[in-house]
């Protein structure tokens, strides 16, 4: 159960990474020029978000932490704002299944016959970290999260850079200047010195979407006293817009 819960935490916690990969316009020197206006940049990012109601995906998943390294094939289904369903298999056998809703989550480890059904507040109480359904959902969809209207905007490394800071968080985003899709997102929780970096790569067209979709997703955490962990997700099959079942049982 530890491995299943850690996989869930890896995309719910705040953490840090310095890895970068090529984005959708890497190598393209014909980039927009002129003064960047924050309101226009934020509007363009919002216009190019992945907003599909349904996602049905298959992905290779590798999790690496100080205490655990595992890999397998994940089947991921999302009904926007309603539920996230995941099943992880190794050598063709299901090892774990998870169902996450905006206010609760359910985990079943078949290998150890363990079952957890708790409100998301359970994670906050037990691990002293914020647990956000909407954050997890948007990370899976490849969208930028925690964007606000008080950011600073400039250019860096052939990308649009957005940075911000308040009493709780510091943020640093790199946005592709042609597609306005996020390349990297770093979120730092100042009080606990915990950070989350999400790196999107291997952008390509996907059936059912008008915008490109990042088939590679890297999530790395530096949880301070809780240690570090990283998750690599490489999507191999994607389908958007078609309703799918999300069966969950302990049988």
MOGICOR-V446682 format. One record per residue. N is the residue number from 1. RES is the residue in one small letter. SS is DSSP state (2 for helix, 1 for strand, 0 for the rest). PSI is psi in whole degrees, -180 to 180 (* if undefined). D_LAST is the distance of its C-alpha to the last C-alpha in Angstrom with 2 decimals. Layout:
<<N,RES,SS,PSI,D_LAST> <N,RES,SS,PSI,D_LAST>>
This chain:
<<1,x,0,-29,16.48> <2,x,2,-43,20.19> <3,x,2,-40,20.11> <4,x,2,-45,17.56> <5,x,2,-38,19.57> <6,x,2,-39,22.79> <7,x,2,-40,21.90> <8,x,2,-44,21.43> <9,x,2,-32,24.62> <10,x,0,-24,26.57> <11,x,0,0,26.80> <12,x,0,-26,27.13> <13,x,0,167,29.89> <14,x,0,134,33.54> <15,x,0,-176,34.83> <16,x,0,150,37.49> <17,x,0,152,38.30> <18,x,0,6,41.51> <19,x,0,141,40.21> <20,x,0,147,41.48> <21,x,0,166,40.88> <22,x,0,140,42.81> <23,x,0,-170,42.16> <24,x,0,-21,42.73> <25,x,0,24,46.51> <26,x,0,134,47.10> <27,x,0,-9,50.51> <28,x,0,119,51.74> <29,x,0,-6,55.03> <30,x,0,69,55.78> <31,x,0,153,54.25> <32,x,0,144,55.32> <33,x,0,177,58.25> <34,x,0,175,59.81> <35,x,0,134,58.88> <36,x,0,133,55.22> <37,x,0,125,54.56> <38,x,2,-46,51.45> <39,x,2,-41,50.94> <40,x,2,-41,51.14> <41,x,2,-48,48.78> <42,x,2,-38,46.12> <43,x,2,-41,46.59> <44,x,2,-38,46.19> <45,x,2,-45,43.00> <46,x,2,-38,41.55> <47,x,2,-23,42.72> <48,x,0,17,40.87> <49,x,0,151,37.47> <50,x,0,117,34.35> <51,x,0,17,33.55> <52,x,0,144,31.08> <53,x,0,-31,28.70> <54,x,1,146,25.81> <55,x,1,131,24.93> <56,x,1,113,22.66> <57,x,1,157,23.14> <58,x,1,138,22.36> <59,x,1,152,23.91> <60,x,1,129,24.66> <61,x,1,132,24.05> <62,x,1,129,25.85> <63,x,1,131,25.84> <64,x,1,125,28.76> <65,x,1,180,29.74> <66,x,0,-25,32.00> <67,x,0,-9,29.24> <68,x,0,138,26.66> <69,x,1,118,26.79> <70,x,1,161,23.77> <71,x,1,163,23.32> <72,x,1,-170,20.96> <73,x,1,127,20.26> <74,x,1,137,19.03> <75,x,1,121,18.09> <76,x,1,127,19.52> <77,x,1,135,19.76> <78,x,1,132,22.08> <79,x,1,110,23.30> <80,x,0,130,26.53> <81,x,0,7,26.86> <82,x,0,-51,23.52> <83,x,1,151,20.51> <84,x,1,126,19.67> <85,x,1,134,16.37> <86,x,1,141,15.89> <87,x,1,128,13.79> <88,x,1,126,15.51> <89,x,1,151,15.68> <90,x,1,129,18.10> <91,x,0,34,19.44> <92,x,0,-3,17.04> <93,x,1,136,13.81> <94,x,1,125,11.67> <95,x,1,-33,12.50> <96,x,1,155,11.83> <97,x,1,143,11.22> <98,x,1,144,13.58> <99,x,1,122,14.80> <100,x,1,128,18.39> <101,x,1,169,20.56> <102,x,0,-24,24.27> <103,x,0,3,23.78> <104,x,1,165,20.35> <105,x,1,154,17.61> <106,x,1,129,13.93> <107,x,1,134,12.82> <108,x,1,119,9.77> <109,x,1,105,11.00> <110,x,0,-34,8.77> <111,x,0,-35,12.09> <112,x,0,5,12.90> <113,x,0,47,9.70> <114,x,1,144,11.55> <115,x,1,134,11.05> <116,x,1,132,14.14> <117,x,1,111,15.11> <118,x,1,158,18.88> <119,x,1,156,21.85> <120,x,0,-24,23.48> <121,x,2,-20,26.33> <122,x,2,-41,24.29> <123,x,2,-42,25.04> <124,x,2,-41,28.66> <125,x,2,-43,29.09> <126,x,2,-40,27.47> <127,x,2,0,28.88> <128,x,0,44,31.91> <129,x,0,157,31.38> <130,x,0,141,31.05> <131,x,0,116,27.66> <132,x,0,117,28.25> <133,x,2,-45,25.91> <134,x,2,-35,28.95> <135,x,2,-49,29.97> <136,x,2,-44,26.70> <137,x,2,-48,26.73> <138,x,2,-33,30.35> <139,x,2,-43,29.94> <140,x,2,-38,27.34> <141,x,2,-6,29.81> <142,x,0,23,32.62> <143,x,0,159,34.70> <144,x,0,144,37.05> <145,x,0,158,36.05> <146,x,0,29,38.28> <147,x,0,134,41.32> <148,x,0,175,44.11> <149,x,0,8,47.65> <150,x,0,32,49.41> <151,x,0,158,48.78> <152,x,1,141,51.50> <153,x,1,135,51.65> <154,x,1,-169,53.38> <155,x,1,144,53.02> <156,x,1,130,51.75> <157,x,0,48,50.92> <158,x,0,28,51.18> <159,x,1,162,48.68> <160,x,1,128,48.94> <161,x,1,130,48.30> <162,x,1,127,47.23> <163,x,1,151,47.46> <164,x,1,164,47.25> <165,x,1,136,47.21> <166,x,0,-164,47.00> <167,x,0,-22,46.69> <168,x,0,-39,42.95> <169,x,1,153,42.22> <170,x,1,138,44.01> <171,x,1,150,42.89> <172,x,1,116,43.98> <173,x,1,145,43.04> <174,x,1,123,44.25> <175,x,1,135,44.20> <176,x,0,127,45.17> <177,x,0,-10,48.54> <178,x,0,-41,48.19> <179,x,0,-14,44.68> <180,x,0,33,44.14> <181,x,0,144,40.69> <182,x,1,136,39.75> <183,x,1,-52,40.29> <184,x,1,149,39.60> <185,x,1,120,38.75> <186,x,1,125,39.44> <187,x,1,124,38.73> <188,x,1,125,40.10> <189,x,1,110,39.49> <190,x,0,-43,42.95> <191,x,0,-40,42.54> <192,x,0,-3,39.77> <193,x,0,47,40.99> <194,x,1,139,37.55> <195,x,1,155,37.37> <196,x,1,127,35.04> <197,x,1,128,36.21> <198,x,1,126,34.49> <199,x,1,125,36.14> <200,x,1,135,35.73> <201,x,1,178,36.96> <202,x,1,51,37.08> <203,x,1,137,37.76> <204,x,1,162,37.69> <205,x,0,149,37.65> <206,x,0,137,34.32> <207,x,0,133,33.86> <208,x,0,-5,33.61> <209,x,0,145,35.42> <210,x,0,-19,39.15> <211,x,0,164,39.08> <212,x,0,159,38.07> <213,x,1,134,34.70> <214,x,1,112,34.27> <215,x,1,-11,31.98> <216,x,1,132,32.30> <217,x,1,124,31.27> <218,x,1,125,32.12> <219,x,1,120,31.13> <220,x,1,135,32.86> <221,x,1,145,33.05> <222,x,1,99,35.69> <223,x,0,22,34.47> <224,x,2,-121,37.61> <225,x,2,-18,36.86> <226,x,2,-7,33.10> <227,x,0,-172,33.92> <228,x,1,156,33.36> <229,x,1,152,30.50> <230,x,1,148,30.34> <231,x,1,130,27.93> <232,x,1,125,28.96> <233,x,1,122,27.29> <234,x,1,109,28.70> <235,x,1,133,27.58> <236,x,1,-27,27.75> <237,x,1,137,26.67> <238,x,1,139,27.32> <239,x,1,131,27.33> <240,x,1,146,28.60> <241,x,0,-10,28.99> <242,x,0,126,26.39> <243,x,0,138,23.69> <244,x,0,154,20.12> <245,x,0,153,16.69> <246,x,0,69,14.55> <247,x,0,138,10.96> <248,x,0,121,8.86> <249,x,0,170,5.54> <250,x,0,24,3.79> <251,x,0,*,0.00>>
